[in-house]
Structures are given as structure tokens and as C-alpha cells.
Amino acid sequence: MNATAMAQPGSQTVQTEKTGGTRIELARCTKTFPDGTRALLPFDLTINGGETLVLLGPSGCGKTTILRLIAGLEFPDAGGKITFGEDDVTRQSIEKRRVGMVFQSYALFPNMTVAENVAYGLKVQKVERRERDERVRAMLEMMHIDMLADRRIDQLSGGQRQRVALARAIALRPRVLLLDEPLTALDAKLRVKLRTEINSLLRKLGITAIYVTHDQEEAMALGDRIVVMQKGAIAQIGTPREIYRAPLSPFVADFVGASNRLDGRIEQNSLVLGDVKISLDQIGHAMTGDPIKNGDSNSNSRSGQGLADIYFRADGLAICAPDQGQIRGRVEAISYLGEKSRLTVSGIGESVITLDVDPDFQIAIGDDIHCRFNPERLTVFGRYPDARNAAQAM
Amino acid sequence: MALQNLGEGRSRPSFSRYFGVSRSAMASPATFMALMAPGVAIVAAFFLIPLVLVAMEVANGPDGWATYLVILTNARYFESLVQTLLMSAGVTVVALILCGIVGMFLVRNRFAGRSVLIGLLTLPLSFPGTVVGFMVIMLAGRQGAVGGISNALIGEKIVFAYDIAGLFIGYLYFSIPRVILAVMASAEKLDPQLEEAARSLGAPRWRVVRDVILPGLMPGLISSGAICFATAMGAFGTAFTLATDIDVLPMVIYTEFTRNANIAVAAALSIALGVITWLCLSAVRFLVGEKADVTTRGGA
């Protein structure tokens, strides 16, 4: 079946794949390693056909393990089930799964040329010579590396190597493309360039893709949906906008870049921070685990009071005139970033706060400043014992 | 302003230091000769001069320079050469296969007692050939363990210490540590994701071994195989301890030299042994070396 699917002329490759990718479902999957480590807690995950799903999280959170389960390089514990479309692949080995893989280390065969690398899968599948050459040529052209066909791998730059790796992975028209931190080894500028290329490639092919990264920006740029992982569990699944604007937990907020944190209180439907009082209705994203709605019996919650964690990015707090100020701080450091200057400010919370100002704004280290919150840009988590669970139930 | 001054102040000394370093790196001819002298002296004293003396010794024999051909014309010597070559090649191939598998396994797996096992496998490094020969006798000699067991089981003493099998085992035992260490060094550098990439493209295990693992291990296999082969060609201690009916070339040289006082022939055979070993190694390097070279440099 495999071989017949391969036997179409290469020029049609791109067109046929546009019709939609394979839907992937993981049901009740867990993963325990032989030494007893629980790498993945029970989870369900569905990846729609043609969707690009990003697995985001710090190292050791289990994102790569999920990728390896889908690849067939690891198998889930008994009871888990993985399907590609209608096909149950739970115990199918990677050789049979028809997945394309791209690695951080490129993993190109050093004893083969660029063209031989791309042709390797076709050769293994015994695709006939003429057809094979045609397909390889089409792949190299698509990745804009046709002039490198006869080069050896050690003669290529990092960006070129990753293009070869992509061409090799999609040459076999896999059911799913799995990318494991493919851009991490590249420098910042090239990373952004190749990210854009990968994005348009995935849209063009319409292939189902799963992309692992620890880089929040990369995840936002590429993902149709993002899965944020924490310690072997899924912390949140959502579109980039949802993850960014409405994180479900302090961990997610912190991980996607809301690095300023302040301690506050919630009193009578308002956020209280020293002398500052802001109505919760004005707060951009408040996860207070509303005690009345959830019928929480916790005495602290019943009175509508409790501690709160406040998270915000550099745009959550702005400098203002002294008479309009809600809070005062002292400038500790200034970094000029071109289109803006980023200030490090002490005296507002326990740790320093960063906020952005116009680069032409006259300010010096040691200056006292008055600031105002931008409630729209604040994320507030009521610190009830089960605030997260309550929030997910909503 | 202040920053600029600081920057200049820093860059100037490092500039001159840079030149200082480069000047001493390009040593003057006198310094160069002085530094080379010990190396040249050692090579001359322990290699070149003895080699020339041995090579010259051949001319003093009854047949003069023609003695060099004796290894090809004399049936006994020629047979000994062929035997030695076959034995060495056999030991090398078996050692490479065994150690390739074991070395790869040891690198890819972590288990209790792993370091003890590696220690045991590399232990023969510290034994001289004579001791290895003695061990083989204890294992498979007339009073050996194998003979004792087989006698108890099937009423027949199996003894193979004194024939080609005994020598083979001795040489193999001797070669294993070097090859295993070299394979492990190559295997450490082999990216496991290369194998995963090949498998994701549908390659069955045997193709992964042929297309990915073997090319990756090739540099280590070639260098350790060469050492293994050369050592086996010249191994004397083991053969001497075991020798009854085997005529490996080093034994022949020893016999000609000490018992028959046939110094010219011994010298000719010595040079021939060296040249043939060197030729074999060069041939292997020529045949597979280029590919291996690409593999080492290409490792990302």
C-alpha cells in the first residue's frame, strides 16, 4: 500500500497533500520509564488533520516524550491508545508509521550527499530510480537548496542542513511531520527566517505537524494551537491568543512571558494592592475561582477575600504624572532596545519589575517614578486552594 | 569618553601580546632544530639505525641480497607467511565483529556492573603475551579446564591449546581490549538520532546498521583493526608459550636467529614481515579510508 502511494509522479506531491492531513488521537496515554520515572501523567490529546500543534514547555516537562510516542520511538503504557485517522498505531513501530522527523541535531547522514540524504527514504521504500530522482529534485527545489544537491553535509551551514532535513522528512509524504526543536541550534536571525519558511511550508502542504519547542515566541508564531506542558502534565491547550491573554495558571502566565509578579489581595470583588484598588471587572484576565459561582465552602473564599498573584508584562504598568500615580518605584537599570527602552524598577514588589518607556523619554538610573496600572493587561490569580480547578470547570 | 579610553587602553596590550604569541609560534631555525633534536635522536636510535643494520645484515649471508626473496621461494617460509597472514586477518575480523557489537551495546546501555564489565574486558591490556599463552594452556591444554569438563561429560579430553585454535583464542583475547575501546570511542560520537531518522524513513534494522552505524564506526574500526592486525602479525609471546606445531613468522625468525644462527635469513624475514604488514594496512586504508574520512569530518 505504501509503495503504491509512492508511485505517483513527484510533481503532484504538493497538490495531493493539500487535501488535508491525518487526524491524530492519543487516548488515556501515560508513559513510565523502565526506571520507574513517570514521564507523562494520564492525558488525552487530539490533533486535527492539517493542524500545526506546538508542544511548549521547559526541559523535562514531557513534550519530547509525547512527540516520541507519536513517532513510535516510545510506546505508551498499557491502556493508552494512539490512532492516525482510522488506523490504530499504538503498537506499530516507527518504520511502519510513515512519520517524518526533523531533529535539533539535524541528524543528516554524514556519509551521503544532500541528494542522497533526501533520496534515502525513497530508496528504502524501493521507489523506482527515475521517479526517485524526480521527487528528490522537486523537494530540493521546494526548499531552495537544489544547487546544493551534490554537496557533502559537512559543507553546509546550519540553516542549509535544517532545510535538507525538512526535505528528507517530507519526501516520503508522511502522515504527520514531527519537529523536535528544529531551530534551537541556529542563531537568532536565521531562526526567525527559517521559522517563517517552515510556517508557510506547513500551510502549503496542509500536513498535520507537531512541533516541540521551549521558545514561547516560536510557539506563538507557528502554532494553530499550543499545548503548554508542566512536569509531565498538560497545563493548558489553546490558540496562541488564548495562551497569551488568558493563561489558566501562574505557571503558564510566567512561561509565556508575563514575568512581572506582584502579591495582592482580593476584597469584595476588587483587587487590592497597598493603597490601590481595582475592580475585578476591569482586570483583563482574572482567575479568582469565584466562590459564589462554584459553591466553594472554603471560609476564606466565602467572604470573597483571599490572596492574589498578579502577573503582567512590560505593558501592564506605565509611567504617569505624579498626581495620577498609583504606585511609586525607583529606576535601577535602563536598557535601550531601539524602538523602546526597558526599565528595571524596584520598590513596587518584592522583586524588581520591568516596564517599557518611549526611547526618547528623559530618565536616569536612580530616578523616582510614578506608575499607573493598565488593568486590561493584568492577569490575576486568586490564591484559593483550588483556584485552578475551579477555573477549568468554568 | 571614559568608555572609549577604557576600550583603547585594553585593546593595545592585547594587540602586542597577539604579536608576541605569533612570533614565538614561528620559531627561528635555530630554535626549531633544537626542539626537533630529541625527536630525531629517538627515531634514529630506536628505529632508523636498527632497521638499517638489520636490512644490511642480509648482505652478509651466503646468498647476499637475494636472501630477501627467500620468503617467497622457500616453501616453509612462504607457508609460514601465509599462515601468519590468515591467522592475523581472521583474528582481526572476528575481533572487529565481536567488539563492534559489544562496544556498541556498552555505549548505548546503562546497567549495574557496566563499569566492572568494561574493566574486565580491558584487563588483557595489562598482560604480556606469555601470560596470555599460559592462560590458554590452563583453559584448553592437556590439564586444562575444557579438557577436564569434556572428559567428565563425554569421556574424551578436548585439547586445542597447542594448535591453531589455541593461538587464535590467545590472539583474540589479546586484541579485544584495544578494539573495544576504539569502538566505544567512535560509538560515543554516533548521534542516536541518526538511527531514529533512518528508522522514521522506513529503514529496517539491518539497513540502519549498514547505512548509519557501520559508516559511523568505520574510523574506529579501521584504526583499531590496523593495530589488531599488526599486533597479531608480530605477536611472539603467546606463540612462544603455546608453540608446538604452529609456525607463525615471528617464531620462524626466532628459530632461524637463535637455533640455526641463520642471521641473514632472520633479518630478511624480519624486514619482509614489516613490509608486508605495512602493505596490508596501507591497502585497507586505501580501500575504505576515504569513506571513513568523510564520516568523521561530517559528524554534526
Interface residues (C-beta under 8 A of the other chain):
Chain A: N2 A71 L73 S93 I94 E95 K96 R97 R98 V99 G100 M101 F103 S105 Y106 A107 L108 F109 P110 N111 Y120 G121 V124 Q125 R152 I153 D154 R161 A165 R168 A169 L172
Chain B: D191 Q193 L194 E196 A197 A198 R199 S200 L201 G202 A203 P204 R207 D211 V212 P215 G216 K291 V294 T295 R297 G298 G299 A300
